[in-house]
Amino acid sequence: MSADATVSADLGGLAAELSSGALVTDRDVIDAYSSDKALFCPAGEASALVRAACVDDVVAVMRFATEHRIPVVTQGARTGLSGAANATDGAILLNVAKLNAIVDIDEVDQTCRVQPGVINQDLKQALAGHGLSYPPDPGSVAISTIGGNVATNAGGMCCVKYGVTKDYVRALTVVLADGTVTKLGRQTAKGVAGLDLAGLFVGSEGTLGVIVEITLGLRPLLAPPVTGVGIFPDMESAGHTVSAFMASGAAPSMLELMDGGTAAMINAYGDFGLPDGAGALLLVQSDAPGPAGVAALEKFETIAVEQGADEVFFSEDPADSEMFVAARRAVSPAMEKYVAGIGGGELIDDVCVPRSRLGEFFARLDEIAAGHAVQVATAGHAGDGNMHPSVLFDASDEASVAEAKETFAEIMQLGLDLGGTITGEHGVGYLKRDWLVRELDAGAQALQSGIKAAVDPLGILNPGKMLG
């Protein structure tokens, strides 16, 4: 009997160890779970799908996978943009979206314990009733899971002031490759007992273990912000404004950028009323208390005008704030609608560069876009230098696809040339694994490979992603 036949026969034994209905062998269902939202990332033919209903299901899968040396690809909502959740041939897809309980909210210690399948926005809403907040807010906040956010160290629009996912992860419960359940990190506000193993798993994209519970540090409920918008003739002047504003000692709670093409797509998508014909827009917020918030935006206005802004305005009306933030969150669906009309191709880049070099980044980005027969539309978290240029193209045309891939690669190289990174928050996955070795030196590559081998000696956890 072949190895594949043996595994197929033993799936019945695995089913007996799982919750009722957790194991799925229907090919159509498995295929439907075999990829995330990234383009140009191959999806193999998985052998089975397990929709885990409890931690014991995860343990059973990992013990079975170790015994039979079967790859395991852990998934949540599959909203990722790097192919990290894509199936590999023969793998078990381990979906943990059903592990979605908010286990505990502690108002005294300002922490919560959650399972990985909890949706980010659902957690925020639950915490608000306790006067608490969880600041990280990726653009996919309404559909992405906390487990997925931890797996990629997701960020979002508040990161310029409040940090990214790793800044809130205190402890993790992890199922290792052999089925061992271990607790990493600490429940307390401080703790340095041993190596920071919990931090090692943040951003590991399922290559080191399966996260089944997360303890997060929280903040008191954030204050309503004052919101401002700067309108610029071009991206370069907007970039210089960001650098100068942050160098002034400003501490905005949000500093987001959209180019003119992106703003036009948003206006076509919904009634957001963004100004027509702008080269770039900066959305800035300050949640500093009292007059300090207004003073922060007055400082922004002064600097923006000095850097060439055409117009700056701000408002203390919460309705205005909600409208502009909603417009920023509409970037992804607005682009999806736009690209549907030009052939359906969208490659979303995720480079992060030092804020001091944003002006140069945008100037050179314009040169890259001008050199190719594809469109580049840019939005991103300007306050921390994390930009998302999207390459838009006709996916049905081979020449357009080739141009898109070349443009995408040139943008990543630009990020590295300016002292930045190939991914600020979307992760490496499959899409950028060949680029990871360009960013990491030989010593760092050896360390990562050694850690992977120590934690996953059989190499069964999400093989083919990152350095695996």
Secondary structure as UniProt FT lines:
FT   HELIX           3..17
FT   TURN            20..21
FT   STRAND          23..24
FT   HELIX           27..32
FT   STRAND          48..51
FT   HELIX           55..68
FT   STRAND          72..75
FT   TURN            84..85
FT   TURN            89..90
FT   STRAND          92..95
FT   TURN            97..98
FT   STRAND          102..106
FT   TURN            107..110
FT   STRAND          111..114
FT   TURN            116..117
FT   HELIX           120..128
FT   TURN            129..131
FT   STRAND          132..133
FT   TURN            139..143
FT   HELIX           146..152
FT   TURN            157..158
FT   HELIX           159..162
FT   HELIX           165..167
FT   STRAND          169..175
FT   TURN            177..178
FT   STRAND          181..185
FT   HELIX           197..201
FT   TURN            202..203
FT   TURN            205..206
FT   STRAND          210..217
FT   STRAND          219..220
FT   STRAND          226..232
FT   HELIX           235..247
FT   TURN            248..249
FT   STRAND          254..259
FT   HELIX           260..269
FT   TURN            276..277
FT   STRAND          280..286
FT   HELIX           291..306
FT   TURN            307..308
FT   STRAND          311..315
FT   HELIX           318..329
FT   HELIX           331..340
FT   TURN            341..343
FT   STRAND          344..348
FT   HELIX           355..357
FT   HELIX           358..370
FT   STRAND          375..381
FT   HELIX           382..384
FT   STRAND          386..394
FT   TURN            395..396
FT   HELIX           398..417
FT   TURN            418..419
FT   TURN            429..432
FT   HELIX           433..439
FT   HELIX           442..455
FT   TURN            457..458
FT   TURN            463..464
FT   TURN            466..467
//
